[in-house]
């Protein structure tokens, strides 16, 4: 049987930015007309957010946030290198990058030979610079694994999981940010990333993927704030798809790293907090379930619970949970990084063979 390594990380865009811009998500939200004026005053915020906001006056909180995230990625990369996979499969969300008005599947497996990516040229971000001081037009070449991607899609379809598949990227910048950020952060020290990648796109944003452009168009005025799209796959389906992936790959000839990439609840998706800070309490509940080995409970979450908590991207972790449950794995927590200021809570975990 094939060997499989499980990894859970984040693709937090703020880690790509210089420290001075890491809290720009909150700045953008506070500029929105949809946020009540009274809540734009820091005195109206939760005490934890006020403390973190004050600690970041000199970018100190951002520097500490970066230190912990980079530490998490370095630990994950060390485990990845020790495992030496034939390829890595990344579960990531598509935020109006490939999933657009002319086609929004629940899942899509990309079978690629190679893809050229321009991660620093993203509109609105290129002028901010990046953590490595690279030019905005820098091209990052990522190897794919067309054979494995096509084989996996076929196995899932044969097993009555109606996933989509594609042989090329629609996104103008190459891999969507959930995937290319993951690769960049796993290579934070710029040593190179030699492993072929099978991108497994999940329609995490569901009711917001077009209406909110898979992000924050509801706050910036670019989208209709009242529009609602059909939902994405429910957590139970994501869990079952993850399990099916693990069962198929366990019978394959390849050593594979299965990576879930996302932060957990996101401030700009948490309407009950007026999009100012994430649902820390819900994230703590999910973390307790993970750390205690009870992550199979995630299969019973509902779409309504996920969207209420702003945890849409957490569905990527639910896919990983299904895979690890099918393999009987227990988690090894690298770190759990909580933040009211930097848009989202982040978790790093390993599921070793």
Buried (B, 14 or more C-beta within 10 A) or exposed (E): EBBBBBBBBBBBBBBBBBBEBBBBBBEBBBEBEEBEEEBBEEEBBEEBBBBBBEBBEEBEBBEBBBEBBBBBBBBBBEBBEEBEBBBBBBBBBBBBBBBBEEEBBBBBBBBBEEBEBBBBBBEEBBEBBBBEEBEBEEEBEBBBBBBBBBBBBBBBBEBEBEBBBBEEBEBEBBBBBBBBBBBBBBBBEEEEBEBBBBBBBBBBBBBBBBBBBBBBBBBBEEBEBEEEBEBBBBBBBBBBBBBBBBBBBBEBEBBBBBBBBBBBBBBBBBEEBBBBBBBBEBBBEBBEBBBEEEBBBBBEBEBEEBBBBBBBBBBBBBBBBBBBBBBEBEBBBBBBBBBBBBBBBBBBBBBBE
